[in-house]
Amino acid sequence: MSLETKNKSIDDIEMDHFGYSADRLSTTGVGNSIGFVVLLNNGRDLFVEHRSDIFLPQIITLKNVCSCFKNVAKHISEVFSNSNIT
């Protein structure tokens, strides 16, 4: 799905998906979920992941937060194998 603004298409990252772009990304409905926004390559590239809160544990611990970040990092490496997080 995409959003339109000033004749330019903005990719909308839907729930439980992730995406990347060198131009524009958005996600809607984050109120009941969590969104990760990562700038890569000195801000030239953008990664967004939108996750449902049903995938989050009932009790937040350092261990499961680390696991969540590892999953996000894995998704970033799938689409930007040579990027640097900035």
C-alpha positions in Angstrom: 0.0 0.0 0.0 1.2 3.5 -0.5 0.1 7.0 0.5 0.0 10.0 -1.9 1.4 13.4 -1.1 2.2 16.2 -3.6 2.2 13.6 -6.5 4.8 11.4 -4.8 4.1 8.0 -3.5 5.1 7.1 0.0 5.4 3.4 0.9 3.2 2.5 3.9 4.8 -0.2 6.0 1.8 -2.3 7.2 1.5 -4.1 10.5 4.1 -7.0 11.0 6.1 -5.9 7.9 9.2 -4.0 7.3 10.6 -2.0 4.4 13.4 0.3 3.3 13.8 3.2 1.0 16.3 5.9 0.0 13.3 8.3 -0.4 10.1 8.1 1.7 8.5 5.6 4.1 5.6 5.8 6.5 3.6 3.6 8.8 0.1 4.2 10.2 -1.7 3.0 13.3 1.3 2.6 15.5 -0.8 3.5 18.6 -1.4 -0.1 19.5 1.9 -1.5 18.3 5.6 -0.6 18.0 7.6 0.9 15.2 11.3 0.9 14.6 12.9 3.6 12.5 16.5 3.2 11.6 18.7 5.6 9.6 21.4 3.9 7.6 24.4 5.2 5.6 24.6 8.6 7.2 20.9 9.2 6.7 20.8 8.3 3.0 18.6 5.2 3.6 15.7 4.6 5.9 14.4 1.3 7.4 11.0 1.0 9.1 9.6 -2.0 10.9 6.0 -2.0 12.2 5.2 -4.8 14.7 2.0 -5.8 16.4 2.1 -5.7 20.2 0.9 -9.3 20.3 4.4 -10.3 19.4 5.8 -8.5 22.5 6.2 -10.4 25.7 3.9 -9.7 28.7 6.9 -8.9 30.9 9.7 -6.9 29.3 13.2 -8.0 30.3 16.6 -7.1 29.0 16.9 -10.5 27.5 13.7 -10.3 25.4 14.4 -6.7 24.4 17.8 -7.8 23.1 16.1 -10.6 21.2 13.7 -8.1 19.6 16.6 -5.8 18.5 18.4 -8.8 17.1 15.4 -9.6 14.9 15.2 -6.0 13.7 19.0 -6.1 12.9 18.5 -9.4 11.0 15.7 -7.8 8.9 18.0 -4.8 8.2 20.8 -7.1 7.1 18.4 -8.9 4.8 17.7 -5.7 2.8 20.9 -3.6 3.4 23.7 -6.2 3.7 26.5 -3.5 3.5 24.9 -0.7 5.5 26.1 1.1 8.6 23.5 2.1 11.3 24.0 5.8 12.0 
